[in-house]
Amino acid sequence: MKPRKQSHRAWRIVVAGLAALIASTASAQRCAVKPASIPLGQTVRLRCEVPAATARLNGRTVRLFKQESGDWQGLMPVAVADAPGTYSIEFLAEDGTALASVSLTIRKTIFPSQNVVLAPQIEALHSTPEEMQTLTTFRDSVSDVKYWEDPLVAPLPGCIISPFGVKRLHNGKPTGEFHAGIDQRASDGTPIRAVSAGIVKIVQPFNVLGGTVAIDHGQGLETMYLHMSKLNVEAGARVKEGDVIGYVGATGRANGPHLHWVVYVNGVPVNPQQWVSLKSCGSAKKKSQTK
């Protein structure tokens, strides 16, 4: 009898293990990431058919939100400074219980260098602590209501004179910084339009950024538009896609009229070219570029 009891016990362990594996696989199939392989500085779309409150990647945690379709969706940013490799995105319930784990591959990405020629008085501009706090508060906020829809629209028709991610030099000297947005070519006074609907959070001039408008599009997506000559909205206003929010200028740390704009996903700057289709004006390695 003893061998038979041991056999039954072993069989129960095997059955329990298979049940747990099947349950885990079924749960994983109900959560997905897109794309499953991504370069640095881009955004991963998260989706679950089960109630998932958050998702976690290498210590970075983002919220998921229930959609009208009945599923839960969120945005996971991959930062320029993240390490390439294959990782697991963990989906968690409200109480912290693990629901699923989905693999993501972050590909090695090479960003070129770019020199910007600035006059001494422009290069000397610096942000104040108050300005830095205003920007941090904006980036760290995540609102519940989703105003944006795919695809986003370009804020103006000009081509790209400086792409996302390039390593910046000022007057030939490395700054240790990367270009956190993109620069579009435009003449002074060209209307700048909101890339999607949202709530205006910042409307003010900054020392380095110049005339600035920042918009919260909801559920982790935000955009910011810099160096404007004139601002055309008020803080707290709700804007629609395509509304004119300001006009191209060369205010702040800029050496000519252009639009620098940024996409933030849950506080991390990501490549706007994943969200809109824009053409390049030429190589990012030119000796002199607009900042």
N, C-alpha and C positions, 0 to 999 in steps of 0.2 A: 504493500500500500504506500509506503513512503516514497518510492520512486515515482508512483503515479501522482501523488500530491505535488511533488517537486515539478513534475511535467506540467500539471495544470497551472501551477504558479508561474512557471516560465512562459507558458502560453498566454496567460493573462497579461504579463508584462509586455510581451510582443504586441498583443492586440491593443493595449493602452498606448504603446509607442506609435503604432500605425495610426491610431485615431488622432493623436496629437499632431502627427505629421500631416495628415489629411486636413485637419482643422487649420493648421498654420498655412498650408499651401492655399487653401480656399480663401483665407483672409488676405494673403498676399495678392491673390488674383483680383481681389476687390479694391486694391490700392495700386496706383500706377504713377510713373513719372515720365515726363516727355520734355525733351529728348532723353534717352538713356545714356547718351555719350555727348559731352558738351565741352567747348573750349572755356578757358578762363574768362571771367568777366561777363558771363551770360546768365540767363534765367531758366530755371527748371519749373515746369508746370506740374503741380501736384493734384491728384484726384483720388478720392475714395468713395466707394459706394456705401461704406459704413461710417457712422459718426466718429470722425477723427478731429480732435481738437487742435493738435499741433503735429509738426514734423521736425525731425532733428537730423542735422548733418554736421559732423565734426564739431560739436559744441554749439552750433548755430541753430536756434529754435525759432520757427515761424508758426503763425496761426493759420488754421484752415477755417473756411466759412461755408455755411450751408447755402447752396444756390437754389434758384427757383426750380431747377431741374430735379432737385432732391438729393444731389450728391454734395460732397464736401470738397472744396478746391482751395488751393493756396499757391504762393509763389516762393520758391527757394532761390536766393541769389548765390551765384558762385563768384567770389571776389577775385580780383586780379592777383592778389597775394596768396590765394589758396594753393596748396600743393597738389600737383597732378597725381592721379592714381585712381584706383577703384575703391569706392566706399559704399556704405549702406545708408540709405535714408530710412529712418525709423518713424513710423506713424504711431501716434499715441492717443489714447482716449482721454477724456476730461480728467479722470482720476490718475492718469499716468500709466495706465496699463498698455503694454505694447500690443498693437493690433496687427502690424505687418512690418516687413523690412524689404526694401526694394533696392537693387544695385544701381549705382550711378558711376560712370567713368568720366573723370575730369581729364581732358587731354592737355598735354604740354602745349603752350601757346607762346610764340615769340612776338613781342611787340617792338617795333622799330624805335629809334631815337629821333627827336626833332628839336632843332634849335629855334628859339624865339628871340628876335632882336627887339630890345626895349630901351627906351630913353631912360637915363638914370633916375629922373624924378618919378617915372612910372614904375620902374623896378623897385623903388624904395617904398612903395605902398604896402601896408600891412593891415590885416584885420584886427579889430579891437576885440577884447574879451566878450563884450556885449554882443557883437556881431557873431562871434563863434557860438555863443550860447543860443542865439536865435536860430542858427542853422542846425545845431544839434537837436534842439527841441522839435524842429520841423521833421528832421530825418527819423527821429526816434518814435514819432507818433504813428499809430496804425488805427485807422477808423474802420467801423463795421460795415458801412454802406458802400456798395460797389457802384461807381458812376461810369467806369470805363468799359468799352467794348473793343474787341479786336475787329479789324486792325486799327492801330493808331494812325493819325495823319501827320505829315510833316508840318512843322510850324511855319515854314516858308519854303519856296521852291529852289533855293540856291543849293549848289553842289557843296560837297564836304572839302574844306581846306585843311582840316586837322581831325583825324579819326580818334576814336576812343582807344585808350590804353597806351598811347605813345609815351616814351620816357622823355621828360622835358628837360631841356637845357635853356638857360637864360643867358644870352650874350656869350654862348660857348661854354658856360659853366653848368655842370650837372646840378639839378635842384633836389634830386632824390624823390621827386614827385612824378606821377603819371597823369595823363590827361583823362579826367574823370567823366568827360562828356564828349560831344563833338562840336566842331565849329563849322557853321555854314556861311558861305559867301553871300553877301547882300549889301546893297547900297544904303547909305544913311537914310533913315525914315521909312524903310520898308516895313509894312505891317507884319507883326508876329502873332500867330494864332495858336490857341490852345490845342494840344494834340488829341485831347479827349475831354469829356465833361468832368467836372470836379468842383471842389471848393477852394477858393483862393485863400492861402494862409499867410503869405508874405508879399508885401508891396512896399519896397523901400530902396534907397540907394545904399550901397556898401562901398567901403574903401577900395577893395580889390575887385569885387564882383560887379561893381557899378550898379546901374539901375536894374533891380531884380524883381521878378515875380515868381512865386512858388505855388504850385497847385497840388492838393491832395485829391487823387482820383479814387481813393478807397481801397480797402483790403490789401494794403501793402504797396500800392503803386503810387509814386509821386514824380512830378517833373519840376524843373527849375530853369528859368530863362534869364540870361545875364547880359550885362553891358548895354542895356537899353538907353536910348536917348529920351524916351518919354514913356510913362507908365499909364495904362488905359483902363485899369480895374481898381477895385477897392478890396481890402482884406475882408473876408467873410462872404464875398459875393459868390454865387453859384454861376459857373460858366458852362457853356455848351461847347462841343467839339467845333472848332473853326472860329470861335469868337476872337476878336482882336484884343489882345491883352497888353500890347505895347508896340514900340517901334524900334527898329535897329539903330544902334549907336556905337560909340567907342568909349563909353564911360568906364571908370575903374582901371584895372591893369590890362589895357588893350592898346594896340598900336595902329588900329584902323577899324572902320565899321565892319561888324559881322555879328552873328548870333552864336553864342556858346550856350548850349542847353544840355541838361543832365536828366537821366532817368534813374530814380532810386527805387529799388525793390527791397522792402523791409529794411531801409536804412543804408543799403549797400549800393554804390554807383555801379550800374551795369551798362552794357553796350546798347545804345539806342538803335543801332542798325539791326538788332534782332527784332525790333518792334516796328520799324518803318523801313521802307526801301528808298535809299538815297544813293546818288552817284558821287564818285570822288572827282575832285577837280584836278588831281594829279598826285604825285608821290608825296608821302609824308616826310621824306628825307631832304626836302629843299632847305637851303641855307637859311632862309628867312621866312617865317610864317606868322600869321596873325594869332594872337593868343585870345 
